[in-house]
Amino acid sequence: MKLSEDTKTPHSPTEVPNEWFNWKEKDKEAAEAVSRPSLSYWKDAWKRLVKNKLAMLGLVFLILLTFMAIFGPFFSPYEVNRQDLPNQYQPPSLEHWFGTDSAGRDVFTRTWYGARISLFVGLMAALIDVSIGIIYGGISGYKGGRADNIMMRIIEILYGLPYLLVVILLLVVLGPSLSTIIIALTVTGWVGMARIVRGQVLQIKNYEFVLASKSFGTKSSRIIRKNLLPNTMGPIIVQMTLTVPSAIFAEAFLSFIGLGIQAPFASWGVMANDSLGAILSGNWWTLFFPAFFISFTMFAFNVLGDGLQDALDPKLRK
């Protein structure tokens, strides 16, 4: 007996509904999402940092600045301290890309030598601040109790000292030099880093994985090194990127007032000091280039620090 069209089964074996394919596709996508490895903390932070265009602009500028600080002087045929008085105050041209100063020295060459000094001072000051701050703040936060109170009182005393006054006094006593500037900038510069590390350690040391390490009899030094410090690297990196521009500006300011790098050595602060009289006579390029790189370098580090702060914030991680 032949079935009519009205009595035919709604879905015969050869007639599979479209909804079945849609459900199967959705199940496949869900399975891939579960099996797909999740992004690590640092990869996720980098992914969010790349989306911050202003922070990436600062990072690109700093990479180019570092490259030019290393290789820039090799692009110029002029020596950094070579004087050519007949060619003083030459405006920017194909021969002298950034012009010449009052002694006929090539501003382009001196600018990149100044970048070497500024970046070296900034990075060294930041690394010393980070090293001392991590050790001091880590011990203070982990030990707690009376040891923490004593160590924090010492920090409060150092924090209350006028930072610039301490730096100037040390430079006057020890004499202006590159090593003296670094020492002066780091005498009390590590205090802020120590307070940040201490606060992070106080929060993390009560987590379950830290308490588990204690219960197994792990040494305190190993707990701090393996469990606590790796989980505080986000704030440490952010603070470091904000310490570098402060040190660069401090070096430029001290060199500008005659307490930092001394002539004839090239420094952005020294170049700005030498060009004060020239700017009044219309030779703007002698001041423009060192002032521009001081300002934009500080801007690049600050926007990069803000971008890292957002990228490394675990609360913003999806």
Order of alpha helices (4+ residues) and beta strands (2+ residues): alpha-alpha-alpha-alpha-alpha-alpha-alpha-alpha-alpha-alpha-alpha-alpha-alpha-alpha
